[in-house]
């Protein structure tokens, strides 16, 4: 679920897997709600792809984009909204394909995306391996990004897409925690508060029996299936966070197309290994499922392109805040196309997780603006 609908603290991007991203820019990059679809956008912007969705061969020049921003101030936020919608539709289609393993869906998506990335790499003449000192980071970025996509697709199949989408939005909290551990970034009392909010929201969605009884209202199947979906979504959110931290560690020294290339190649290999071990490989028998597979790739590609364009003409903070519309679209699509009303527990959990994500985004955004202001003052002196 690649990589991508998840993903979202201001973290770097790659960004379908509607997917929340890591470098060390002056401003925190966007983080996809955590979905595999939502991987962070391109390198020239404050975000960088995180889970590997689409690629656009050409990155617009700064001057034309600046003119666009001046003529249409809300264009970047509109692109973000459109990206969130496309990622949400892709997640809905994953939910509709119930007779295929999530690893197989991921494999088809990686193949589809590879067809677009390969010509771009050849055109840009970036090579296929990357700088020697960065290859280990590119490899790890590919492993964690691909794992996140598979886990999130698996979560979408086991539980309501709204619940899974909400849980993936805990990735900003994990990003702050991992950045504190591995990058020695500041972890404040506010981060602890946001973490507690995220935990509370996850508990409300999970509804463990020892706290809420044995009622399965609002669940897809049994408690067992629901718990497995929650664990998969949480693990996927953690993998997205690790991807963002690795991207941040690499900085802007690696072209964003190489990040996507490693993601799709390793994602394809990882998916094939899982399918061989589980003996689950099979082509979909239904023509409609085959159409859904193509649409998942197309919508993921479109979502990534619009997310990339958004972070090129808009600050990462507002884009990350607008990405919370993933949750809104997930609820709407679930009600309309799956005829499944969310429970009040899910709504309460969603409010807690989204509040945690927004709080983390705003804190990082303000911190980056403050640092930028101090840097300018020092330079002026």
Secondary structure, DSSP 8 states (H G I E B T S, - for coil): ---------S---B-----------SS-----SS-SS-----TTSS--BSS-----S----HHHHHHHHHH-TTHHHHHHHHHHHHHHHHHHHHHH--SS-HHHHHHHHHHHHHHHHHHHHHHHT--SS--GGGHHHHHHHHHHHHHHHHHHHHHHHHS-HHHHHHHHTTHHHHHHHHHHHHS-----HHHHHHHHHHHHHHHHHH--HHHH-S--TT-SS-HHHHHHHHHHHHHHHHHHHHHHHHHHHHTTSS-HHHHHHHHHHHHHHHHHHHHHHHT-----SSHHHHHHHHHHHHHHHHHHHHHHHHHHHS-HHHHHHHTTHHHHHHHHHHHHHS-----HHHHHHHHHHHHHHHHHHHHHHHHHHHHHHHHHHHHH-
